[in-house]
Amino acid sequence: MKYFNQKREAFSMVTAIVIIVLMSSVAMLIMNMSGKMVKETTAQFRQEQAILLANSYTEYAVMAVTANDRNGSSCLSTISGLVGNTALGYDITLEIAYIGTSDEMGECQGSRKLSDTVTNTDTPLTIIVDAYVKYKDLENSNDTDDIPNIVYHRRTIQKI
């Protein structure tokens, strides 16, 4: 009878070890899935932030073009900005091209003029705004020099 109880105790220990191994495997699976979900959520957030920044800077470019004196000495062709720190922030660059008559473009007739034949006299000037938002992936944030930029591009055509 004593021999039978010793076998039972050993069976309980083997069962406990198997259960602990199974539970630790499930815990590792849950931690792995959790890490992947956090990474994906962060990537989606960064992309949405880039889209919103491109929209905001495009609206700013439209306001800046309407406020700029094109017949003066300067032509507004690029706008740039930096949101956040230099390593992991967003680098925004806007390139503005003009479509319109020579009278409306003024000093902007240089390299950023796309056309000077406009058929609609109600809106004699149109601009094309190319917004480029560059940012880095946060997965490898320890060594930011070797990480390539992710670039979001948005093109907008706006009548002025």
C-alpha positions in Angstrom: 0.0 0.0 0.0 2.9 2.3 0.8 4.3 1.7 -2.7 1.0 2.7 -4.4 1.0 6.1 -2.5 4.5 6.9 -3.6 3.5 6.4 -7.3 0.5 8.7 -6.8 2.7 11.5 -5.4 5.0 11.3 -8.4 2.1 11.4 -10.8 0.8 14.6 -9.1 4.2 16.2 -9.5 4.4 15.3 -13.2 0.8 16.7 -13.7 1.8 19.9 -11.9 4.9 20.3 -14.1 2.9 19.8 -17.3 0.3 22.3 -16.2 2.9 24.9 -15.3 4.6 24.4 -18.8 1.2 24.8 -20.5 0.3 27.9 -18.5 3.7 29.5 -19.2 3.3 28.8 -23.0 -0.1 30.4 -23.0 1.3 33.4 -21.0 4.2 33.8 -23.6 1.6 33.6 -26.4 -0.5 36.3 -24.8 2.6 38.6 -24.2 3.7 38.1 -27.8 0.2 39.0 -29.2 0.0 42.0 -26.8 3.4 43.3 -28.1 2.3 43.0 -31.7 -1.0 44.8 -31.0 0.9 47.7 -29.3 3.3 48.0 -32.2 0.4 48.0 -34.8 -1.5 50.5 -32.8 1.5 52.8 -32.6 2.1 52.5 -36.3 -1.6 53.4 -37.0 -1.4 56.4 -34.7 1.8 57.7 -36.4 0.2 57.3 -39.8 -3.0 59.1 -38.7 -0.9 61.9 -37.2 0.9 62.3 -40.5 -2.4 62.5 -42.4 -3.7 65.2 -40.0 -0.5 67.2 -40.3 -0.6 67.1 -44.1 -4.2 68.3 -44.0 -3.4 71.1 -41.6 -0.3 72.3 -43.4 -2.2 72.2 -46.7 -4.8 74.5 -45.2 -2.0 76.7 -43.9 -0.5 76.9 -47.4 -3.8 78.0 -48.9 -4.1 80.8 -46.3 -0.4 81.8 -46.8 -0.8 82.0 -50.6 -3.9 84.2 -50.3 -2.1 86.5 -47.8 1.1 86.6 -49.8 1.7 89.5 -52.2 2.6 87.7 -55.5 3.3 90.9 -57.3 5.9 91.9 -54.7 9.4 90.7 -54.5 8.8 87.2 -53.1 7.0 84.1 -54.3 5.8 81.5 -51.9 7.0 78.2 -53.3 7.9 76.0 -50.3 6.8 75.8 -46.6 8.6 73.6 -44.2 8.0 72.7 -40.6 9.0 70.3 -37.8 6.6 68.8 -35.3 8.2 67.1 -32.3 11.9 66.5 -31.8 14.3 66.1 -34.7 14.9 62.4 -34.3 11.4 61.0 -34.0 9.2 63.9 -34.9 7.4 64.8 -38.2 9.3 66.7 -40.9 6.8 68.5 -43.1 7.6 70.0 -46.5 5.1 71.7 -48.8 5.8 72.5 -52.4 3.4 75.0 -54.1 2.9 75.3 -57.9 0.8 77.9 -59.6 -1.6 77.7 -62.5 -2.9 81.0 -63.8 -2.4 84.1 -65.8 0.8 86.1 -65.7 -1.0 89.0 -64.0 -2.2 86.8 -61.2 1.1 85.0 -60.7 3.3 88.0 -60.5 6.8 86.9 -59.3 5.7 83.3 -59.1 6.2 82.8 -62.8 9.6 81.2 -62.3 10.1 77.4 -61.9 6.9 76.8 -60.0 4.5 77.9 -62.9 2.7 75.0 -64.5 0.4 76.9 -66.9 -0.6 80.4 -67.8 -3.8 79.6 -69.8 -6.8 79.8 -67.7 -10.3 79.6 -69.1 -12.3 80.6 -66.0 -12.1 84.3 -65.3 -13.9 83.9 -62.0 -11.0 82.0 -60.5 -7.9 83.2 -62.3 -5.4 81.4 -60.0 -5.1 77.8 -59.0 -2.4 76.3 -56.8 -1.2 72.7 -56.5 0.1 71.9 -53.0 2.2 68.8 -52.5 2.5 67.9 -48.9 5.3 65.5 -47.8 5.3 64.3 -44.2 8.3 62.3 -43.2 8.6 60.3 -39.9 10.5 57.3 -38.6 9.2 54.0 -37.3 9.3 53.9 -33.5 10.2 50.2 -33.4 13.9 50.8 -33.6 14.0 54.1 -31.7 17.4 53.4 -30.1 19.4 53.9 -33.3 17.5 56.6 -35.3 20.3 57.2 -37.9 19.8 53.9 -39.8 16.0 53.9 -39.9 14.6 54.9 -43.2 11.9 57.6 -43.3 8.2 56.8 -43.9 6.8 59.4 -46.2 3.1 60.4 -46.5 2.3 62.4 -49.7 -0.8 64.4 -50.3 -1.6 66.5 -53.4 -4.2 69.1 -53.3 -5.5 71.4 -56.1 -7.1 74.6 -54.8 -8.7 77.5 -56.6 -7.7 80.9 -55.1 
